[in-house]
Amino acid sequence: MPIYEYRCADCGTKFEKLVRNAGEAAVLECPSCGQKRLDQQLSTFSAHAGGSARNDAPMCPSGGACPTPGACGLN
């Protein structure tokens, strides 16, 4: 079951959603504003090829890895 990434066209919120079938995708709403104008985003993946784990991504004030490095000026 794929997890899709979406961006709300109204408020700009980005979120992920597990979509089991096309019927579920048709009724999705933004979790922030409740609107249904969503753009499906291009998803990327990462692979780990051995060695030690290393994370150079800047940390967001929220405590997680920054999804848009440099966009907020905190890098």
VEXVEX-159421 format. One record per residue: residue in one letter; y, x, z of N, C-alpha, C, O in turn. Coordinates in nm, 3 decimals. Layout:
REM VEXVEX-159421
[atom "a",[Y,X,Z],[Y,X,Z],[Y,X,Z],[Y,X,Z]]
...
END
This chain:
REM VEXVEX-159421
[atom "m",[-0.117,0.085,0.000],[0.000,0.000,0.000],[0.123,0.089,0.000],[0.143,0.169,0.092]]
[atom "p",[0.205,0.076,-0.102],[0.320,0.167,-0.113],[0.436,0.129,-0.022],[0.461,0.012,0.007]]
[atom "i",[0.505,0.232,0.021],[0.630,0.215,0.094],[0.742,0.245,-0.004],[0.747,0.353,-0.062]]
[atom "y",[0.830,0.149,-0.023],[0.940,0.164,-0.117],[1.070,0.189,-0.040],[1.086,0.145,0.074]]
[atom "e",[1.161,0.261,-0.105],[1.293,0.286,-0.049],[1.392,0.197,-0.122],[1.386,0.183,-0.244]]
[atom "y",[1.483,0.137,-0.047],[1.583,0.047,-0.103],[1.721,0.084,-0.052],[1.735,0.147,0.054]]
[atom "r",[1.823,0.046,-0.128],[1.963,0.059,-0.086],[2.029,-0.075,-0.112],[2.018,-0.132,-0.220]]
[atom "c",[2.099,-0.125,-0.011],[2.168,-0.252,-0.023],[2.294,-0.234,-0.109],[2.375,-0.145,-0.082]]
[atom "a",[2.309,-0.316,-0.211],[2.425,-0.308,-0.300],[2.551,-0.359,-0.231],[2.662,-0.329,-0.276]]
[atom "d",[2.538,-0.435,-0.123],[2.654,-0.491,-0.054],[2.708,-0.399,0.055],[2.828,-0.372,0.060]]
[atom "c",[2.621,-0.350,0.144],[2.669,-0.269,0.257],[2.630,-0.122,0.249],[2.679,-0.041,0.327]]
[atom "g",[2.540,-0.086,0.154],[2.502,0.054,0.136],[2.392,0.104,0.227],[2.356,0.221,0.221]]
[atom "t",[2.336,0.018,0.310],[2.229,0.058,0.401],[2.106,0.100,0.322],[2.065,0.032,0.228]]
[atom "k",[2.045,0.213,0.361],[1.920,0.259,0.300],[1.808,0.231,0.399],[1.822,0.254,0.519]]
[atom "f",[1.695,0.181,0.347],[1.582,0.152,0.434],[1.453,0.159,0.355],[1.454,0.158,0.232]]
[atom "e",[1.342,0.168,0.426],[1.209,0.171,0.365],[1.135,0.044,0.402],[1.157,-0.013,0.509]]
[atom "k",[1.047,0.000,0.314],[0.971,-0.122,0.339],[0.833,-0.110,0.278],[0.818,-0.070,0.162]]
[atom "l",[0.732,-0.146,0.355],[0.596,-0.154,0.305],[0.584,-0.283,0.226],[0.604,-0.391,0.281]]
[atom "v",[0.551,-0.273,0.097],[0.544,-0.390,0.010],[0.400,-0.404,-0.039],[0.350,-0.319,-0.113]]
[atom "r",[0.335,-0.510,0.001],[0.195,-0.531,-0.034],[0.177,-0.595,-0.171],[0.076,-0.570,-0.238]]
[atom "n",[0.275,-0.677,-0.215],[0.264,-0.741,-0.345],[0.403,-0.777,-0.397],[0.501,-0.769,-0.324]]
[atom "a",[0.410,-0.818,-0.523],[0.538,-0.848,-0.587],[0.610,-0.965,-0.519],[0.733,-0.970,-0.519]]
[atom "g",[0.535,-1.058,-0.461],[0.596,-1.171,-0.392],[0.677,-1.128,-0.271],[0.782,-1.186,-0.242]]
[atom "e",[0.629,-1.027,-0.200],[0.703,-0.976,-0.084],[0.832,-0.908,-0.129],[0.935,-0.921,-0.063]]
[atom "a",[0.828,-0.835,-0.240],[0.946,-0.765,-0.290],[1.055,-0.864,-0.331],[1.173,-0.833,-0.318]]
[atom "a",[1.016,-0.980,-0.378],[1.112,-1.079,-0.426],[1.195,-1.141,-0.313],[1.304,-1.193,-0.338]]
[atom "v",[1.145,-1.136,-0.190],[1.216,-1.200,-0.079],[1.274,-1.100,0.021],[1.313,-1.139,0.131]]
[atom "l",[1.280,-0.973,-0.016],[1.334,-0.873,0.075],[1.482,-0.896,0.103],[1.556,-0.942,0.016]]
[atom "e",[1.524,-0.863,0.225],[1.665,-0.872,0.265],[1.704,-0.742,0.331],[1.620,-0.672,0.388]]
[atom "c",[1.831,-0.708,0.323],[1.884,-0.592,0.392],[1.872,-0.615,0.543],[1.911,-0.721,0.591]]
[atom "p",[1.820,-0.517,0.619],[1.807,-0.535,0.763],[1.942,-0.533,0.835],[1.950,-0.577,0.950]]
[atom "s",[2.047,-0.483,0.770],[2.179,-0.477,0.835],[2.263,-0.602,0.810],[2.319,-0.659,0.903]]
[atom "c",[2.270,-0.644,0.682],[2.361,-0.755,0.650],[2.290,-0.881,0.602],[2.354,-0.986,0.589]]
[atom "g",[2.159,-0.874,0.574],[2.084,-0.992,0.534],[2.095,-1.030,0.387],[2.037,-1.129,0.345]]
[atom "q",[2.169,-0.952,0.309],[2.184,-0.983,0.167],[2.059,-0.942,0.089],[1.979,-0.862,0.138]]
[atom "k",[2.043,-0.996,-0.031],[1.924,-0.971,-0.111],[1.951,-0.885,-0.235],[1.861,-0.865,-0.317]]
[atom "r",[2.073,-0.835,-0.249],[2.106,-0.749,-0.364],[2.065,-0.606,-0.330],[2.145,-0.528,-0.279]]
[atom "l",[1.940,-0.572,-0.360],[1.883,-0.442,-0.324],[1.850,-0.363,-0.450],[1.803,-0.419,-0.549]]
[atom "d",[1.875,-0.233,-0.443],[1.839,-0.142,-0.551],[1.723,-0.056,-0.502],[1.734,0.010,-0.399]]
[atom "q",[1.613,-0.057,-0.577],[1.501,0.029,-0.540],[1.538,0.173,-0.575],[1.585,0.200,-0.685]]
[atom "q",[1.518,0.264,-0.480],[1.556,0.403,-0.496],[1.438,0.487,-0.544],[1.322,0.449,-0.527]]
[atom "l",[1.470,0.600,-0.604],[1.367,0.694,-0.645],[1.316,0.763,-0.521],[1.392,0.828,-0.449]]
[atom "s",[1.188,0.751,-0.494],[1.128,0.812,-0.376],[1.082,0.954,-0.409],[1.037,0.982,-0.520]]
[atom "t",[1.095,1.041,-0.311],[1.046,1.177,-0.327],[0.941,1.203,-0.222],[0.927,1.126,-0.126]]
[atom "f",[0.867,1.309,-0.238],[0.766,1.345,-0.141],[0.778,1.493,-0.113],[0.842,1.566,-0.189]]
[atom "s",[0.716,1.536,-0.007],[0.714,1.679,0.023],[0.570,1.719,0.049],[0.487,1.637,0.088]]
[atom "a",[0.543,1.845,0.026],[0.410,1.898,0.048],[0.421,2.022,0.134],[0.518,2.097,0.124]]
[atom "h",[0.323,2.043,0.217],[0.320,2.160,0.303],[0.211,2.253,0.250],[0.095,2.213,0.237]]
[atom "a",[0.248,2.376,0.220],[0.154,2.468,0.156],[0.113,2.582,0.249],[0.098,2.696,0.204]]
[atom "g",[0.094,2.553,0.375],[0.049,2.656,0.469],[0.166,2.732,0.530],[0.282,2.709,0.496]]
[atom "g",[0.133,2.823,0.619],[0.237,2.897,0.688],[0.289,2.819,0.807],[0.232,2.717,0.846]]
[atom "s",[0.396,2.868,0.864],[0.451,2.801,0.982],[0.546,2.690,0.939],[0.611,2.698,0.835]]
[atom "a",[0.553,2.588,1.020],[0.643,2.477,0.993],[0.786,2.522,1.021],[0.813,2.588,1.121]]
[atom "r",[0.876,2.485,0.930],[1.015,2.525,0.945],[1.103,2.414,0.891],[1.078,2.364,0.781]]
[atom "n",[1.202,2.375,0.964],[1.291,2.268,0.922],[1.433,2.319,0.923],[1.492,2.339,1.029]]
[atom "d",[1.490,2.342,0.803],[1.627,2.389,0.791],[1.725,2.276,0.768],[1.845,2.300,0.754]]
[atom "a",[1.677,2.152,0.765],[1.766,2.039,0.741],[1.858,2.020,0.860],[1.815,2.031,0.975]]
[atom "p",[1.986,1.992,0.833],[2.078,1.969,0.944],[2.040,1.844,1.023],[1.983,1.749,0.967]]
[atom "m",[2.070,1.844,1.149],[2.039,1.729,1.233],[2.153,1.629,1.230],[2.270,1.666,1.239]]
[atom "c",[2.118,1.503,1.218],[2.216,1.395,1.224],[2.254,1.368,1.370],[2.176,1.398,1.460]]
[atom "p",[2.371,1.312,1.392],[2.406,1.273,1.528],[2.306,1.174,1.587],[2.294,1.163,1.709]]
[atom "s",[2.234,1.102,1.499],[2.135,1.005,1.547],[2.010,1.073,1.601],[1.927,1.007,1.664]]
[atom "g",[1.995,1.204,1.577],[1.881,1.277,1.629],[1.772,1.306,1.528],[1.679,1.380,1.559]]
[atom "g",[1.782,1.252,1.408],[1.681,1.277,1.305],[1.733,1.375,1.201],[1.847,1.419,1.208]]
[atom "a",[1.648,1.409,1.105],[1.690,1.495,0.996],[1.789,1.420,0.908],[1.774,1.299,0.887]]
[atom "c",[1.887,1.488,0.857],[1.993,1.425,0.778],[1.940,1.381,0.642],[1.887,1.465,0.568]]
[atom "p",[1.951,1.252,0.605],[1.903,1.205,0.477],[1.995,1.243,0.361],[1.953,1.243,0.246]]
[atom "t",[2.121,1.275,0.391],[2.218,1.312,0.288],[2.296,1.434,0.333],[2.413,1.422,0.371]]
[atom "p",[2.235,1.555,0.330],[2.302,1.676,0.377],[2.435,1.698,0.307],[2.445,1.692,0.185]]
[atom "g",[2.536,1.724,0.385],[2.669,1.752,0.332],[2.756,1.629,0.312],[2.877,1.643,0.299]]
[atom "a",[2.698,1.511,0.308],[2.776,1.391,0.279],[2.873,1.356,0.393],[2.980,1.301,0.369]]
[atom "c",[2.834,1.387,0.515],[2.921,1.352,0.628],[3.001,1.471,0.677],[3.085,1.456,0.766]]
[atom "g",[2.978,1.589,0.621],[3.054,1.708,0.659],[3.001,1.778,0.782],[3.068,1.867,0.834]]
[atom "l",[2.883,1.743,0.832],[2.828,1.804,0.952],[2.737,1.923,0.923],[2.682,1.980,1.017]]
[atom "n",[2.718,1.961,0.798],[2.624,2.069,0.770],[2.684,2.198,0.803],[2.619,2.301,0.786]]
END
